[in-house]
Amino acid sequence: MNTIVSTHNLSKRYGGAYRVNDVNLTVYEGEVYGFLGPNGAGKTTTLKMLLGLAKPTEGKVMILGKDFYENSQAILHQTGSLIESPSFYGHLTGLENMRVMQRLREAPDKNVMEALHIVRLENQKDKKVSQYSLGMKQRLGIAMALLAFPKLLVLDEPTNGLDPSGIGEVRELIKSLPQKYGMTVMISSHLLSEIEQIATSVGIINDGKLLFQGSMEALQRRSTPSILIKTENNEAAAKLLLSGGIRALPKGEVLALEGIDDRRVAEANRLLVQAGIDVLRIEEHKRNLESIFLELTGKEKSL
Ligand SMILES: Nc1ncnc2c1ncn2[C@@H]1O[C@H](COP(=O)(O)OP(=O)(O)OP(=O)(O)O)[C@@H](O)[C@H]1O
């Protein structure tokens, strides 16, 4: 697998504090990489550094196999992005705005209509952008990012301001880009549910630090349920189970057995009963991705 983006100890300090701290990202070709974190985690700052919109305090950015800061012109030519709110000429139509961008990006004529078609703005293309809704503006921003049909597309919270049907459309659009156009997509969001539905890989950032990076499957694997057992003597039970190779961690009134299958649950139960320790309760505690995310970020309230 080709690496399209990698960062090495990427850091950014604003004032006295590190807002992005030693971040090592790896994004492979053809992925939709979800960059997830609560508000203020450092997503936008990281994405800006990938695109030369903010200067790293420390660290290195490699894009398409080259050092970004030594090859920024060539790399930006193969990159499309939408960072924070898109800016437009309100007195011009959607199409005219696209034409301005087309000239800047030296993109072929046919791309303009194709990009407008992808974001479903063909029928609104002759309206002035000042009369566009927020969702239409967001879609025009995505069309502009798509205009050169770049190898790498970077979208910062692209569904912001969209209504539920708009969110669904943009989600489907993003998911189709790797297959249809060979693009690699990075998309940031503070919503786990959104990333879960779009991304094939995930990076989770909080307080400037990358807490998890891997495939969506790897993240989902961490959500195996734990088994909670309550006995009449948890301390003795934990010792006994450990001697049988089963780790049981005390959690309040119960013992938690992480990541074990049904057979091992039966074995644990048998061990306890045979040793004369009454088992009062066995229950399954399902951990969902939300709880893993909260555990990683420790930010329950901001979600
Ligand atoms: N130009 C700047 N000057 C000073 N501090 C900044 C600047 N830009 C960002 N920060 C700070 O850096 C931290 C990370 O901000 P950033 O915008 O990267 O977060 P984020 O994860 O994108 O969150 P959000 O979803 O709210 O935009 C915040 O504490 C923010 O206040």
The ligand as an SDF file (V2000), in Angstrom:
LIG
                    3D

 31 33  0  0  0  0  0  0  0  0999 V2000
   -4.2440   30.9690   15.1440 N   0  0  0  0  0  0  0  0  0  0  0  0
   -4.3320   30.5240   16.3970 C   0  0  0  0  0  0  0  0  0  0  0  0
   -3.8070   31.1880   17.4370 N   0  0  0  0  0  0  0  0  0  0  0  0
   -3.8830   30.7250   18.6930 C   0  0  0  0  0  0  0  0  0  0  0  0
   -4.4820   29.5600   19.0350 N   0  0  0  0  0  0  0  0  0  0  0  0
   -5.0260   28.8340   18.0570 C   0  0  0  0  0  0  0  0  0  0  0  0
   -5.0080   29.2600   16.6920 C   0  0  0  0  0  0  0  0  0  0  0  0
   -5.6150   28.3280   15.9360 N   0  0  0  0  0  0  0  0  0  0  0  0
   -6.0510   27.3620   16.7940 C   0  0  0  0  0  0  0  0  0  0  0  0
   -5.6800   27.6660   18.0550 N   0  0  0  0  0  0  0  0  0  0  0  0
   -5.9690   26.8350   19.2420 C   0  0  0  0  0  0  0  0  0  0  0  0
   -5.5000   25.5350   18.9920 O   0  0  0  0  0  0  0  0  0  0  0  0
   -6.3870   24.5500   19.5480 C   0  0  0  0  0  0  0  0  0  0  0  0
   -6.8000   23.5720   18.4750 C   0  0  0  0  0  0  0  0  0  0  0  0
   -7.6520   24.2220   17.5610 O   0  0  0  0  0  0  0  0  0  0  0  0
   -8.1860   23.5290   16.2290 P   0  0  0  0  0  0  0  0  0  0  0  0
   -8.9960   24.5480   15.4920 O   0  0  0  0  0  0  0  0  0  0  0  0
   -7.0660   22.8830   15.5150 O   0  0  0  0  0  0  0  0  0  0  0  0
   -9.1340   22.4100   16.8320 O   0  0  0  0  0  0  0  0  0  0  0  0
  -10.1900   21.4860   16.1050 P   0  0  0  0  0  0  0  0  0  0  0  0
   -9.9350   20.1090   16.5580 O   0  0  0  0  0  0  0  0  0  0  0  0
  -10.1710   21.7360   14.6380 O   0  0  0  0  0  0  0  0  0  0  0  0
  -11.5410   21.9560   16.7370 O   0  0  0  0  0  0  0  0  0  0  0  0
  -12.8460   22.5810   16.0620 P   0  0  0  0  0  0  0  0  0  0  0  0
  -13.6200   21.4080   15.5790 O   0  0  0  0  0  0  0  0  0  0  0  0
  -13.5000   23.2810   17.2140 O   0  0  0  0  0  0  0  0  0  0  0  0
  -12.3840   23.5170   14.9780 O   0  0  0  0  0  0  0  0  0  0  0  0
   -7.5250   25.3270   20.1760 C   0  0  0  0  0  0  0  0  0  0  0  0
   -7.2740   25.4300   21.5570 O   0  0  0  0  0  0  0  0  0  0  0  0
   -7.4520   26.6840   19.5140 C   0  0  0  0  0  0  0  0  0  0  0  0
   -7.9330   27.6890   20.3680 O   0  0  0  0  0  0  0  0  0  0  0  0
  1  2  1  0
  2  3  1  0
  2  7  2  0
  3  4  2  0
  4  5  1  0
  5  6  2  0
  6  7  1  0
  6 10  1  0
  7  8  1  0
  8  9  2  0
  9 10  1  0
 10 11  1  0
 11 12  1  0
 11 30  1  0
 12 13  1  0
 13 14  1  0
 13 28  1  0
 14 15  1  0
 15 16  1  0
 16 17  2  0
 16 18  1  0
 16 19  1  0
 19 20  1  0
 20 21  2  0
 20 22  1  0
 20 23  1  0
 23 24  1  0
 24 25  2  0
 24 26  1  0
 24 27  1  0
 28 29  1  0
 28 30  1  0
 30 31  1  0
M  END
$$$$
